[in-house]
Amino acid sequence: MAVKTTAAGKMDKRTKEYKELKERLAKARAAKAKSAAPKKTTSTLKRTVSGKVDKRTKEGKEICARMAKARKAKNSLANRLKRLFR
């Protein structure tokens, strides 16, 4: 299938072949989107309107505590030495 090109070297959008190609691509994209349907989330965390975890709940407070602990450990002496001698 020889697709006509413009003077700039791009495919000529006015041709029948180009229009058929675009149709096939659109069908393929639609099929791919349909097969890759969004998965159901199994998380039971309460979330705010913006989608962030609600920090007022028990689970949210536990998450915050873990994050604070991780931030504190990141700057520990042992980790600083590890980063220094990488």
C-alpha positions in Angstrom: 0.0 0.0 0.0 1.7 3.1 -1.2 0.6 6.1 0.8 0.9 9.4 -1.0 3.1 12.0 0.8 3.1 15.8 0.8 6.1 17.9 -0.3 7.2 18.0 3.4 7.3 14.2 3.4 4.2 13.7 5.7 1.3 11.4 4.8 -1.4 13.1 2.7 -4.4 13.3 4.9 -6.8 13.7 2.0 -6.2 10.2 0.6 -8.5 7.2 1.2 -5.6 5.1 2.5 -4.8 7.6 5.2 -8.4 7.8 6.3 -8.6 3.9 6.5 -5.4 3.9 8.5 -6.8 6.4 11.0 -10.0 4.3 11.3 -8.1 1.2 12.1 -6.0 3.0 14.7 -9.1 4.4 16.3 -10.6 0.9 16.5 -7.4 -0.5 18.0 -7.2 2.2 20.6 -10.8 1.6 21.6 -10.3 -2.1 21.9 -7.2 -1.6 24.0 -9.0 0.8 26.3 -11.9 -1.6 26.6 -9.7 -4.5 27.5 -7.6 -2.5 30.0 -10.6 -1.6 32.1 -9.8 0.1 35.4 -9.3 -2.3 38.2 -11.4 -2.1 41.4 -9.4 -0.9 44.3 -9.6 -3.0 47.4 -8.4 -0.3 49.8 -10.9 0.6 52.5 -9.1 3.9 53.4 -11.3 6.9 53.8 -10.2 9.6 51.4 -10.8 13.4 51.2 -12.6 15.0 48.3 -9.2 15.6 46.6 -8.4 11.9 46.9 -5.8 12.0 49.6 -6.0 9.7 52.7 -8.0 11.3 55.5 -5.6 11.9 58.3 -8.4 12.1 60.9 -9.2 8.4 60.8 -7.3 5.7 62.7 -5.7 4.3 59.6 -4.7 7.7 58.4 -3.0 8.5 61.8 -1.1 5.2 61.6 0.1 6.0 58.1 1.2 9.5 59.3 3.1 7.9 62.1 4.9 5.5 59.8 5.8 8.3 57.4 7.2 10.4 60.3 9.2 7.4 61.5 10.6 6.9 58.0 11.5 10.6 57.6 13.3 10.5 61.0 15.2 7.4 60.1 16.2 8.9 56.8 18.4 11.4 58.6 19.9 9.0 61.1 23.6 8.8 61.6 23.8 5.3 60.1 22.0 6.4 57.0 24.1 9.5 56.6 27.2 7.3 56.7 25.7 5.0 54.1 25.0 7.9 51.8 28.5 9.3 52.4 30.3 6.1 51.4 28.2 5.0 48.4 
